[in-house]
Amino acid sequence: MKLNKLLSLAAATSLAATMAMAGTSNMDFAKVFEKECQGCHGPIHQGGVGSDLRPKALKKKSREFLAETILNGRENTAMPSWSSKFSKDDASGMVDWLMDWKNTVELKLSFDEVHKSWTKLADREALAKKYPKAADVKDVKDITFATERDASLVDFIDSTTGKVLSRHKAGFAVHVTVTNKHDPRYAYSISRSGKLTMFDIAAPGQPALASVQVGQESRGLAVSPDGKYVMAGNYNPGGAVLCDAHTLEPLKVYDTSRVINMDGQIEPSRVAYIADTPYGPYFSFALKDAGHVYIVDYSKPDFPIVGDIPNIGKVLHDAFLNENEGEDFGRYVQVASQGSDLMGIVDQKTKKLAAKVYTGKKSKPHPGQGSSWFNKKMGKQLNATQSMNFGQVVVWSSPDWKIVKKIKTAGGGLFVGTGEDTPWIWSDCVLGKPANYNQVYLINKETLETDRIIKVGKTKGQLIDAKTKKVLQEWDATQHEKVPVNEKAFGKEKILPMPAKLGAAVKDPVQPRLLHAEPANHGKWTMISEWTTGRIGIYESETGKFVKYIENLTTPTFTYSVEHRQHVPGA
């Protein structure tokens, strides 16, 4: 039995004993929490992006308040309204279940169990020999990866045309996909259900080569710049798994089920971000609940931990590297502490904490891919993160680590991104109010002022001059029904074909929810996902003007341009 089945069985056995019913509710609270809530609130309810939901924390709040929060959500936070899926009895029952919940299972990462799940799906060497060059595009660097989260799909897109080349089943809620920069024909995805998959994006149809179940719930992923190793991080069981990047064979696990947190207590910790760096033969990863960052040296026998940087902050999450030119390129890991409202700056040269950049009380920084660029006007390298709880982009300089400016936007966001070929950093408002989460702010990298706003309504989209409010461009944003398709066999895996036609116009369109801007097409375009409408918008990177839509998708989120990320350290 593979690791995910074993762990799911253990978790189900533990949670079944604590299930409760309320009124007429027939909801399986444990199952719903695992699918819908665990990603933000944690596998043992300890919080993260979402609040701490352990009984001790919930006793401070009224049951009515908690039930109302489930039904109506909380503005300017990651907590959405669940009134479309929960009845009042469901919400009350969930509150009862949470308040009575007991953590009876603490899972430990096992190398043997991970290794047993390692599966070869295609012959890597035979495909490389048969297709020495890209088959479906001119160059593999033309490809952009996209995630269809709720459909559990990874998509490979020709980012010079917008054509979807293939869509692969890759585990529940695929979180991120990255490339091997040393040999960019190979790509890797990690799902929230703990499935790590390797693809050959040069071969026709971008087939999966291998998979391995690294845990029950996972997030982070990175590939060493020499192309030899890939590392994935787990929320549950806590830890990281190092694999051979050409075969996906597991080589070592780093268990974090018993670590010392910032309060001096021993507890399990999730692993949040994982990053590689061109600065040295290192992977670094965050112990989300313990406030540490570990640095692993993969050039040494047995891949030891050579750095342990403690007391960075509470609830560590995502991170990005600095892009200062010269010998410091990729030297600093800038990691978000959402429980302490700061960015911790880890120096990979000294293996110490270089600074703490405070982003504002209750700001909950979430840089996503982050932004790092050289500001000619100031003569400084600047860096930026989003704030989750309110509309704000925080900018600081390096290596003096001082706040330069806080820029107001329309609502809390998750991602801020930029590239060499755009004059802006692109900031979403995806956690803002519904009236505002259909906007992306284009902030000038030199003046640090908002120049333009992309706003997509239910029937039309607009590019707006932020200062004069003049509409610079308007386009048809009519929403279309998704065309259903059936899975088909593709070697040893199953894929979902891309429909060739567009569905009928939606009679009752929803408010588009925009997130994650990614440079593509060698800097000419920027792709923006629309979570609620099932499409990706393509915009000119230089002007912000709308180009076209990629339709027929399900909750698209993360995108990754192979060419763009070749130049970004640790991405």
C-alpha positions as CSV (number, residue, x, y, z in Angstrom):
1,M,0.0,0.0,0.0
2,K,1.4,3.4,-1.0
3,L,2.2,6.2,1.5
4,N,-0.8,8.4,0.8
5,K,-3.2,5.4,1.3
6,L,-1.5,4.5,4.5
7,L,-1.6,8.0,5.9
8,S,-5.1,8.7,4.8
9,L,-6.3,5.5,6.6
10,A,-4.4,6.5,9.8
11,A,-5.9,10.0,9.6
12,A,-9.4,8.8,8.9
13,T,-9.2,6.3,11.8
14,S,-8.2,9.0,14.2
15,L,-10.7,11.6,13.0
16,A,-13.7,9.3,12.8
17,A,-13.7,9.0,16.6
18,T,-14.2,12.8,16.9
19,M,-16.9,13.3,14.3
20,A,-20.0,15.0,15.5
21,M,-23.4,15.8,14.1
22,A,-25.5,19.0,14.6
23,G,-29.2,19.3,13.9
24,T,-30.0,18.0,10.5
25,S,-26.4,18.1,9.2
26,N,-25.1,14.9,7.6
27,M,-21.7,16.5,6.7
28,D,-18.5,14.5,7.2
29,F,-16.7,17.2,9.0
30,A,-13.3,15.5,9.0
31,K,-13.5,14.9,5.3
32,V,-14.6,18.4,4.5
33,F,-11.9,19.9,6.7
34,E,-9.2,17.8,5.0
35,K,-10.3,18.8,1.5
36,E,-11.4,22.5,2.0
37,C,-9.8,23.8,5.2
38,Q,-6.6,22.0,5.9
39,G,-4.6,23.9,3.3
40,C,-4.9,27.2,5.3
41,H,-5.5,26.0,8.8
42,G,-3.0,23.1,9.0
43,P,-3.4,19.3,9.3
44,I,-3.4,19.5,13.1
45,H,-5.4,22.8,13.1
46,Q,-2.5,24.9,14.2
47,G,-3.1,27.7,11.7
48,G,-0.9,29.4,9.1
49,V,-2.5,31.4,6.4
50,G,-5.7,30.8,8.4
51,S,-6.3,31.0,12.1
52,D,-5.4,28.5,14.8
53,L,-8.4,26.2,15.1
54,R,-7.3,24.1,18.0
55,P,-9.9,23.8,20.9
56,K,-7.7,26.0,23.2
57,A,-7.7,28.8,20.7
58,L,-11.4,28.5,19.8
59,K,-12.6,28.7,23.5
60,K,-11.8,32.4,23.4
61,K,-14.5,32.9,20.7
62,S,-18.3,32.4,20.7
63,R,-19.9,29.5,18.7
64,E,-22.2,32.0,17.0
65,F,-19.2,34.1,15.8
66,L,-17.4,31.0,14.5
67,A,-20.5,29.7,12.7
68,E,-21.1,33.1,11.1
69,T,-17.5,33.3,10.0
70,I,-17.8,29.9,8.2
71,L,-21.0,31.1,6.4
72,N,-20.0,34.6,5.5
73,G,-16.2,34.6,5.6
74,R,-14.0,37.5,6.7
75,E,-13.2,40.4,4.4
76,N,-9.6,41.1,3.6
77,T,-8.5,37.7,4.7
78,A,-8.0,34.3,3.0
79,M,-11.3,33.1,4.7
80,P,-14.0,32.9,2.0
81,S,-17.8,32.6,2.5
82,W,-18.9,28.9,2.6
83,S,-22.7,29.7,2.5
84,S,-23.0,28.0,-0.9
85,K,-21.7,24.7,0.5
86,F,-22.7,24.9,4.2
87,S,-26.1,25.1,5.7
88,K,-26.5,26.8,9.2
89,D,-26.6,23.3,10.7
90,D,-23.4,22.4,8.8
91,A,-21.6,25.4,10.1
92,S,-22.8,24.7,13.7
93,G,-21.7,21.1,13.4
94,M,-18.3,22.1,12.1
95,V,-17.8,24.4,15.1
96,D,-18.8,21.6,17.4
97,W,-16.4,19.2,15.7
98,L,-13.5,21.7,15.8
99,M,-14.1,22.5,19.5
100,D,-14.1,18.8,20.4
101,W,-11.2,17.8,18.1
102,K,-8.3,15.8,19.5
103,N,-5.0,15.2,17.8
104,T,-4.5,11.5,18.3
105,V,-2.1,10.9,15.4
106,E,1.3,12.4,14.8
107,L,2.8,11.1,11.6
108,K,6.5,10.7,11.1
109,L,8.2,10.9,7.7
110,S,9.6,7.4,6.7
111,F,12.2,7.0,4.0
112,D,11.2,3.4,3.5
113,E,7.5,4.2,2.9
114,V,8.4,7.1,0.5
115,H,10.8,4.9,-1.4
116,K,8.2,2.1,-1.8
117,S,5.9,4.6,-3.7
118,W,8.5,5.5,-6.3
119,T,7.1,4.6,-9.7
120,K,8.6,4.7,-13.2
121,L,6.0,5.8,-15.8
122,A,8.1,6.2,-19.0
123,D,11.7,5.6,-20.3
124,R,13.5,8.9,-19.8
125,E,16.6,7.9,-21.8
126,A,14.6,6.5,-24.7
127,L,12.5,9.6,-25.0
128,A,15.6,11.9,-24.8
129,K,17.2,9.9,-27.6
130,K,14.1,9.9,-29.8
131,Y,13.3,13.6,-29.2
132,P,16.6,15.4,-28.7
133,K,14.8,18.7,-29.4
134,A,11.3,19.9,-28.4
135,A,8.6,18.2,-30.4
136,D,5.5,20.5,-29.8
137,V,7.3,23.9,-29.6
138,K,10.4,25.5,-31.1
139,D,12.1,25.4,-27.7
140,V,11.1,24.0,-24.3
141,K,11.7,27.5,-23.0
142,D,8.6,28.6,-24.9
143,I,6.5,26.6,-22.5
144,T,4.6,27.9,-19.5
145,F,3.2,25.6,-16.8
146,A,-0.3,26.3,-15.4
147,T,-2.1,24.8,-12.4
148,E,-5.8,23.9,-12.6
149,R,-6.1,23.5,-8.8
150,D,-9.6,22.0,-8.3
151,A,-9.3,19.7,-11.3
152,S,-5.9,18.4,-10.1
153,L,-4.2,19.2,-13.4
154,V,-0.9,20.5,-14.6
155,D,-1.2,22.2,-18.0
156,F,1.7,22.8,-20.4
157,I,1.1,25.9,-22.7
158,D,2.9,27.2,-25.7
159,S,3.4,30.7,-24.3
160,T,4.2,32.2,-27.7
161,T,0.7,31.3,-28.9
162,G,-1.4,30.6,-25.9
163,K,-2.2,27.1,-27.1
164,V,-2.6,24.4,-24.4
165,L,-0.4,21.5,-25.4
166,S,-1.5,19.0,-22.7
167,R,-3.2,18.6,-19.3
168,H,-2.0,16.0,-16.9
169,K,-3.6,14.5,-13.8
170,A,-1.0,15.1,-11.1
171,G,-2.6,14.7,-7.6
172,F,-5.3,16.6,-5.7
173,A,-4.8,20.4,-5.8
174,V,-1.5,20.7,-7.6
175,H,0.4,23.5,-5.8
176,V,3.4,24.3,-7.9
177,T,5.4,23.2,-10.9
178,V,9.1,24.0,-11.5
179,T,11.8,23.3,-14.1
180,N,15.2,21.9,-14.1
181,K,17.3,25.0,-15.1
182,H,20.3,22.9,-16.0
183,D,18.3,20.7,-18.3
184,P,15.0,22.5,-18.9
185,R,13.3,19.7,-20.7
186,Y,12.4,18.2,-17.3
187,A,9.7,19.7,-15.1
188,Y,8.4,18.7,-11.7
189,S,5.0,19.2,-9.9
190,I,4.0,18.8,-6.3
191,S,0.3,18.4,-5.3
192,R,-1.3,19.2,-1.9
193,S,-1.9,15.5,-1.7
194,G,1.8,14.8,-1.6
195,K,2.3,13.5,-5.2
196,L,5.6,14.5,-6.8
197,T,5.6,14.0,-10.6
198,M,8.4,14.4,-13.2
199,F,7.6,15.3,-16.8
200,D,9.6,15.4,-20.1
201,I,8.3,18.6,-21.7
202,A,10.4,18.1,-24.9
203,A,8.6,14.9,-25.9
204,P,5.2,15.0,-27.6
205,G,2.4,15.5,-25.1
206,Q,4.9,16.2,-22.3
207,P,4.6,12.7,-20.7
208,A,5.1,12.0,-17.0
209,L,8.3,10.0,-16.4
210,A,8.0,9.1,-12.8
211,S,6.1,9.8,-9.6
212,V,6.7,9.4,-5.9
213,Q,4.4,9.9,-2.9
214,V,6.4,12.2,-0.6
215,G,3.7,12.7,2.0
216,Q,0.0,13.2,2.7
217,E,0.1,17.0,2.2
218,S,2.9,18.9,0.5
219,R,3.7,22.4,-0.7
220,G,7.3,23.4,-1.5
221,L,9.5,22.3,-4.5
222,A,13.0,23.2,-5.8
223,V,15.6,21.8,-8.1
224,S,19.4,22.3,-7.6
225,P,21.0,24.5,-10.3
226,D,23.4,21.7,-11.3
227,G,20.3,19.7,-12.2
228,K,21.1,16.7,-10.0
229,Y,18.5,17.0,-7.2
230,V,14.9,17.9,-6.5
231,M,13.5,18.6,-3.0
232,A,9.9,18.6,-1.9
233,G,8.5,19.8,1.4
234,N,5.6,18.3,3.4
235,Y,3.0,19.8,5.7
236,N,2.0,16.3,6.9
237,P,4.0,14.4,7.9
238,G,6.3,17.3,8.5
239,G,9.6,17.2,6.7
240,A,11.4,17.4,3.3
241,V,12.3,14.7,0.8
242,L,15.4,14.8,-1.4
243,C,15.3,12.9,-4.7
244,D,17.4,12.3,-7.8
245,A,16.3,14.8,-10.4
246,H,16.7,12.5,-13.3
247,T,14.9,9.4,-11.9
248,L,12.9,10.8,-9.0
249,E,14.3,8.1,-6.7
250,P,14.2,9.3,-3.1
251,L,17.6,9.7,-1.5
252,K,17.0,11.1,1.9
253,V,14.2,12.4,4.2
254,Y,14.4,15.2,6.7
255,D,11.9,14.5,9.4
256,T,10.5,17.5,11.3
257,S,8.0,15.7,13.5
258,R,9.9,16.6,16.7
259,V,11.5,20.0,16.6
260,I,11.9,22.9,19.1
261,N,9.6,25.9,18.4
262,M,10.1,29.5,19.3
263,D,8.5,29.0,22.7
264,G,11.0,26.2,23.6
265,Q,8.4,23.5,23.2
266,I,8.9,20.3,21.2
267,E,6.3,19.8,18.5
268,P,5.9,18.8,14.8
269,S,6.5,21.4,12.2
270,R,5.3,21.7,8.6
271,V,7.9,22.6,6.0
272,A,6.8,25.7,4.0
273,Y,9.0,27.2,1.3
274,I,11.9,25.3,-0.3
275,A,14.5,27.2,-2.4
276,D,17.6,26.4,-4.3
277,T,20.3,29.1,-4.9
278,P,23.0,29.8,-7.4
279,Y,25.0,31.2,-4.5
280,G,26.2,27.7,-3.3
281,P,25.3,24.0,-3.3
282,Y,22.3,24.6,-1.0
283,F,18.7,23.9,-0.5
284,S,17.0,25.9,2.2
285,F,13.6,25.3,3.7
286,A,11.4,26.8,6.4
287,L,10.1,25.0,9.5
288,K,6.8,26.8,9.4
289,D,5.7,26.1,13.0
290,A,9.1,26.2,14.6
291,G,10.4,29.5,13.2
292,H,13.7,27.9,11.9
293,V,15.3,27.8,8.4
294,Y,17.5,24.8,7.6
295,I,20.2,24.9,5.0
296,V,21.2,21.6,3.3
297,D,24.5,21.1,1.5
298,Y,23.8,18.7,-1.4
299,S,27.5,18.6,-2.5
300,K,28.5,16.6,0.7
301,P,28.0,12.9,1.4
302,D,24.6,12.2,3.0
303,F,23.4,15.7,2.2
304,P,23.8,17.2,5.7
305,I,22.0,20.2,7.3
306,V,24.8,22.7,7.5
307,G,22.8,25.7,8.8
308,D,20.0,26.1,11.4
309,I,18.8,29.6,11.7
310,P,16.3,29.8,14.6
311,N,13.9,32.5,16.0
312,I,13.1,34.1,12.6
313,G,9.4,34.5,13.4
314,K,6.1,32.6,13.8
315,V,4.3,30.9,11.0
316,L,6.9,30.9,8.3
317,H,5.5,30.6,4.8
318,D,6.9,31.4,1.3
319,A,10.2,33.0,0.3
320,F,12.2,34.4,-2.6
321,L,15.9,35.3,-3.2
322,N,17.5,38.6,-3.7
323,E,18.6,39.5,-7.2
324,N,21.5,41.9,-6.3
325,E,24.0,41.9,-9.1
326,G,27.5,40.4,-8.6
327,E,28.7,37.9,-6.0
328,D,25.6,38.5,-3.8
329,F,23.1,37.2,-6.4
330,G,20.9,34.7,-4.6
331,R,22.8,35.1,-1.4
332,Y,19.8,36.1,0.8
333,V,16.6,34.1,1.4
334,Q,13.7,36.5,2.2
335,V,11.1,34.5,4.1
336,A,7.7,35.6,5.2
337,S,6.7,35.2,8.8
338,Q,2.9,35.6,8.8
339,G,2.6,35.2,12.6
340,S,5.2,38.0,13.3
341,D,4.4,40.3,10.3
342,L,7.9,40.4,9.0
343,M,10.3,39.2,6.3
344,G,13.2,37.3,7.8
345,I,16.5,37.8,5.8
346,V,18.6,34.7,5.9
347,D,22.3,35.1,4.8
348,Q,23.4,31.9,3.2
349,K,27.1,33.0,3.4
350,T,27.2,33.4,7.2
351,K,24.2,31.0,7.7
352,K,22.7,33.6,10.1
353,L,19.7,35.9,10.3
354,A,20.8,39.1,8.7
355,A,17.8,41.3,9.4
356,K,14.1,41.4,10.1
357,V,12.0,43.6,7.8
358,Y,8.7,44.5,9.6
359,T,5.8,44.8,7.1
360,G,3.2,46.3,9.4
361,K,0.9,45.1,12.2
362,K,-1.4,42.2,11.2
363,S,-0.1,42.5,7.6
364,K,0.6,38.8,7.1
365,P,3.2,39.1,4.3
366,H,2.7,36.7,1.3
367,P,5.3,37.4,-1.4
368,G,4.4,34.4,-3.5
369,Q,7.1,34.5,-6.2
370,G,8.1,37.9,-4.8
371,S,9.7,40.7,-6.7
372,S,13.4,41.9,-6.8
373,W,14.6,44.5,-9.2
374,F,17.2,47.3,-9.5
375,N,15.7,50.8,-9.1
376,K,17.9,53.2,-11.3
377,K,16.4,56.3,-9.7
378,M,17.4,55.3,-6.2
379,G,20.5,53.3,-7.3
380,K,19.3,50.4,-5.1
381,Q,18.1,46.8,-5.3
382,L,14.5,46.7,-4.2
383,N,12.3,43.9,-3.1
384,A,8.6,43.6,-2.5
385,T,5.9,41.5,-0.9
386,Q,2.1,41.5,-0.8
387,S,0.2,41.9,2.5
388,M,-2.7,39.4,2.9
389,N,-4.9,41.3,5.4
390,F,-5.1,44.6,3.6
391,G,-4.3,46.2,0.3
392,Q,-0.6,47.0,0.6
393,V,2.6,46.2,-1.3
394,V,5.6,46.6,1.0
395,V,9.0,47.6,-0.7
396,W,12.4,47.4,1.0
397,S,16.0,47.8,-0.2
398,S,18.9,45.4,0.0
399,P,21.4,44.8,1.5
400,D,20.5,47.5,4.1
401,W,17.1,45.9,4.5
402,K,15.2,49.2,5.1
403,I,11.5,49.8,4.2
404,V,11.3,52.2,1.2
405,K,7.6,52.5,0.7
406,K,4.2,50.9,1.4
407,I,1.9,51.2,-1.6
408,K,-1.9,51.0,-1.2
409,T,-4.0,48.7,-3.4
410,A,-7.7,47.8,-3.4
411,G,-7.4,44.7,-1.2
412,G,-5.3,42.0,0.4
413,G,-3.2,40.0,-2.2
414,L,-1.2,36.8,-2.5
415,F,1.2,37.5,-5.4
416,V,3.4,40.3,-6.6
417,G,5.6,39.6,-9.6
418,T,7.8,41.4,-12.2
419,G,10.3,40.7,-15.0
420,E,13.0,42.4,-17.0
421,D,10.7,43.4,-19.8
422,T,7.9,45.1,-17.9
423,P,8.1,48.5,-16.2
424,W,5.8,47.4,-13.4
425,I,5.4,45.0,-10.5
426,W,2.0,43.4,-10.9
427,S,0.0,43.1,-7.7
428,D,-3.2,41.2,-7.3
429,C,-6.0,42.0,-4.8
430,V,-7.4,38.4,-4.7
431,L,-8.1,38.5,-0.9
432,G,-10.0,41.8,-1.1
433,K,-13.7,42.4,-1.2
434,P,-15.6,40.9,-4.2
435,A,-16.0,44.4,-5.6
436,N,-12.2,44.7,-5.7
437,Y,-10.7,41.2,-6.2
438,N,-11.1,41.5,-10.0
439,Q,-8.2,44.0,-10.2
440,V,-4.5,43.9,-10.7
441,Y,-2.3,46.9,-9.9
442,L,0.6,47.8,-12.1
443,I,3.1,49.6,-9.9
444,N,5.9,51.5,-11.6
445,K,9.3,50.0,-10.6
446,E,11.0,53.4,-10.7
447,T,8.5,55.8,-9.1
448,L,6.8,53.2,-6.9
449,E,3.4,54.7,-7.9
450,T,0.5,52.8,-9.4
451,D,0.4,53.6,-13.1
452,R,-2.4,51.4,-14.4
453,I,-5.1,49.1,-13.1
454,I,-6.4,46.0,-14.9
455,K,-10.1,45.5,-14.0
456,V,-12.1,42.6,-15.4
457,G,-15.9,42.8,-14.9
458,K,-18.6,40.2,-15.6
459,T,-19.0,41.2,-19.2
460,K,-16.1,43.6,-20.1
461,G,-12.5,44.3,-19.1
462,Q,-10.7,47.6,-18.8
463,L,-7.2,48.9,-18.6
464,I,-7.4,52.1,-16.5
465,D,-5.0,55.0,-16.0
466,A,-4.7,55.0,-12.2
467,K,-4.1,58.7,-12.0
468,T,-6.6,60.1,-14.5
469,K,-9.1,57.2,-14.3
470,K,-9.2,57.3,-18.1
471,V,-10.1,53.9,-19.7
472,L,-7.1,53.2,-22.0
473,Q,-8.6,49.9,-23.4
474,E,-11.8,48.0,-23.1
475,W,-12.5,44.4,-24.3
476,D,-15.1,41.7,-24.3
477,A,-14.9,39.6,-21.1
478,T,-18.0,37.5,-21.7
479,Q,-17.7,34.3,-19.7
480,H,-18.3,30.9,-21.4
481,E,-19.4,27.6,-20.1
482,K,-16.6,24.9,-19.9
483,V,-16.8,22.2,-22.6
484,P,-16.8,18.8,-20.8
485,V,-14.2,16.2,-21.9
486,N,-13.3,12.7,-20.7
487,E,-10.0,11.5,-19.5
488,K,-7.9,9.4,-21.9
489,A,-5.0,7.0,-21.5
490,F,-1.6,8.4,-22.3
491,G,1.1,5.8,-21.7
492,K,0.9,4.8,-18.0
493,E,-0.9,8.0,-17.0
494,K,-4.3,9.6,-17.8
495,I,-4.6,13.1,-19.3
496,L,-7.5,15.4,-20.0
497,P,-7.7,16.7,-23.6
498,M,-8.2,20.4,-24.2
499,P,-11.5,21.2,-25.9
500,A,-11.2,22.6,-29.4
501,K,-14.4,24.8,-29.1
502,L,-15.7,27.5,-26.9
503,G,-18.8,26.9,-24.8
504,A,-22.0,28.9,-24.7
505,A,-22.0,32.3,-23.0
506,V,-22.7,32.1,-19.3
507,K,-26.2,33.5,-18.5
508,D,-25.3,34.6,-15.0
509,P,-21.6,35.5,-15.0
510,V,-19.6,35.7,-11.7
511,Q,-17.2,38.3,-10.5
512,P,-13.7,37.4,-11.9
513,R,-11.1,36.8,-9.2
514,L,-7.7,37.7,-10.6
515,L,-4.4,36.4,-9.2
516,H,-0.8,35.5,-10.0
517,A,0.8,37.6,-12.8
518,E,3.6,35.7,-14.6
519,P,5.8,37.0,-17.4
520,A,5.7,34.8,-20.5
521,N,6.5,34.7,-24.2
522,H,10.1,35.8,-23.6
523,G,8.9,38.9,-21.8
524,K,6.3,40.0,-24.3
525,W,3.3,38.9,-22.4
526,T,2.1,38.6,-18.8
527,M,-0.4,35.9,-17.8
528,I,-3.0,36.5,-15.1
529,S,-5.2,33.6,-13.8
530,E,-8.9,34.1,-13.2
531,W,-9.9,31.7,-10.4
532,T,-13.6,32.0,-10.6
533,T,-14.1,32.2,-14.4
534,G,-11.8,29.3,-15.4
535,R,-9.5,31.2,-17.8
536,I,-6.1,32.8,-18.0
537,G,-5.8,36.4,-19.4
538,I,-2.8,37.3,-21.5
539,Y,-1.6,41.0,-21.4
540,E,1.2,42.9,-23.0
541,S,4.0,43.2,-20.5
542,E,5.1,46.6,-21.7
543,T,1.7,48.3,-21.9
544,G,-0.7,46.2,-19.8
545,K,-3.1,45.9,-22.8
546,F,-5.3,42.8,-23.0
547,V,-4.3,40.3,-25.8
548,K,-6.6,37.2,-25.4
549,Y,-7.9,34.5,-23.1
550,I,-7.1,30.9,-22.6
551,E,-10.5,29.4,-21.9
552,N,-12.0,26.0,-20.7
553,L,-9.9,25.8,-17.4
554,T,-10.9,25.0,-13.8
555,T,-9.8,27.3,-11.1
556,P,-6.4,28.2,-12.7
557,T,-3.9,29.6,-10.2
558,F,-0.1,29.3,-10.3
559,T,1.7,29.8,-13.6
560,Y,5.4,29.3,-14.4
561,S,7.3,30.5,-17.5
562,V,10.3,28.3,-18.2
563,E,12.2,31.1,-20.0
564,H,11.4,33.7,-17.4
565,R,12.3,31.6,-14.4
566,Q,15.7,30.6,-16.0
567,H,16.9,34.1,-14.9
568,V,15.3,34.2,-11.4
569,P,17.3,32.7,-8.5
570,G,15.6,30.1,-6.5
571,A,12.5,30.0,-8.6
